Amino acid sequence: MSSSNTSITEAMIIRQNTIVFIRVWSFLMIGLGIIGHIANVYVFTRPTLRSNSCSWYFLAASINGLCVVTIITPLRLLSFGYSINLFSISSAACKILTFIVMWTRTQYAWFIALVCLDRFLCSSSSVKLRALSSSRIASRIIPLTILIVGFAFFHILVYFGIILPRHICATTNDIYQTFYGIWTLFAYSIGPPIVMLYFGLCTVQNIRQSLRRTGTNPIPSQNQRTRRKTTDHQLIQMMLVQCIVFILTASLPQYNTFIHQLDHI
């Protein structure tokens, strides 16, 4: 009996410590996230960067990130830190909040992917491709991306709801549950990293070709080769870090969730 009480007490202590950690971590992420994203918005709205198409995508990602830390993170904080699940208030709240969460966080991933695409276009030797890297094109691509991502998750408003008697917000159809797992896996967890990796490698290749074309003087060419290696190394590092972080924080958790859903079908 004493051993059983000790186990229960230890479990309660672990649970309480976990809740405290979630609260502290969430408040820290909200505070630092707001400061960081506001600073990014300030930087990317400077007059010197307004004509740079890449800064437009970074600005869109920063605004979207601000929405993530002011909407999604507080929702998770209330749910896991204070046991207040706004998703389960009603069927309408379940549908709308789930849609907003998926729409917002998926947009951020694709905005970063668009940064890699724009980087590739800007470094291309083709005049036609370089012409696509412009603020005028970016101002059209950004709202189009928002609409496409929103439309891609519109089915959430139809097939999500409150499941009784557990009173949880989840999919209401077993077949749709499998579809939703696969769809989210590719639209959010696999698609953006593939785009980042592919266009990141293409950008490095474009830079190498550009340096070869300009390297006509034998003395400077040695310096150019050194700078090329340094630049390539930095670009590859940045690209790999982006992909690895996204895979660890988005792809793997989403994959585990998908496997967990399959086990319960």
Residue pairs with C-beta under 8 A, 6 or more apart in sequence:
19 80
19 81
22 77
22 80
22 81
23 77
23 81
23 82
26 73
26 74
26 76
26 77
26 81
27 77
29 69
29 73
30 69
30 70
30 73
30 74
30 77
33 65
33 66
33 68
33 69
33 73
34 66
34 69
34 70
36 65
37 62
37 63
37 65
37 66
37 69
38 66
40 58
40 59
40 62
40 65
41 59
41 62
41 63
41 66
43 49
44 55
44 56
44 58
44 59
44 62
45 59
49 55
50 135
51 135
52 135
53 118
53 122
53 133
53 134
53 135
53 137
53 138
54 115
54 118
54 119
54 122
54 133
56 135
56 138
56 139
56 142
57 111
57 112
57 114
57 115
57 118
57 138
57 142
58 111
58 115
60 111
60 142
60 145
61 108
61 111
61 112
61 115
64 104
64 107
64 108
64 111
65 108
67 104
68 104
68 105
68 108
71 100
71 101
71 104
72 101
72 104
72 105
75 86
75 87
75 97
75 101
78 84
78 85
78 86
79 85
79 86
79 87
85 169
86 93
86 97
87 93
87 94
87 97
87 98
87 169
88 94
88 162
88 167
88 168
88 169
90 162
91 161
91 162
93 169
94 160
94 161
94 162
94 169
95 156
95 157
95 158
95 160
95 161
96 157
97 169
98 156
98 160
98 169
99 153
99 154
99 156
99 157
99 160
102 153
102 156
102 184
102 188
103 149
103 150
103 153
105 188
106 149
106 152
106 153
106 187
106 188
107 145
107 146
107 149
109 188
109 191
109 192
109 246
109 250
110 145
110 149
110 191
110 192
110 195
111 142
111 145
112 192
112 196
112 242
112 246
113 191
113 192
113 195
113 196
113 199
114 141
114 142
114 145
116 195
116 196
116 199
116 200
116 203
116 239
116 242
117 195
117 199
118 133
118 138
119 199
119 200
119 203
120 199
120 200
120 202
120 203
120 206
121 129
121 130
121 132
121 133
122 130
122 133
123 203
123 206
123 207
123 210
124 130
124 206
125 206
125 209
125 210
125 213
149 187
152 183
152 187
153 187
155 176
155 180
156 180
159 171
159 172
159 173
159 176
159 180
160 169
160 170
160 171
160 172
161 169
161 170
161 172
162 168
162 169
163 169
163 170
163 172
170 177
171 177
171 180
174 265
177 261
177 265
178 261
178 262
178 265
181 257
181 258
181 261
181 262
182 258
184 254
184 258
185 251
185 254
185 255
185 258
188 250
188 254
189 247
189 250
189 251
189 254
189 255
190 251
192 246
193 243
193 246
193 247
193 251
196 239
196 242
196 243
196 246
197 239
197 243
200 235
200 236
200 239
200 242
200 243
201 239
203 235
204 232
204 235
204 236
204 239
207 228
207 231
207 232
207 235
208 228
208 232
211 224
211 225
211 227
211 228
214 224
215 221
215 224
215 225
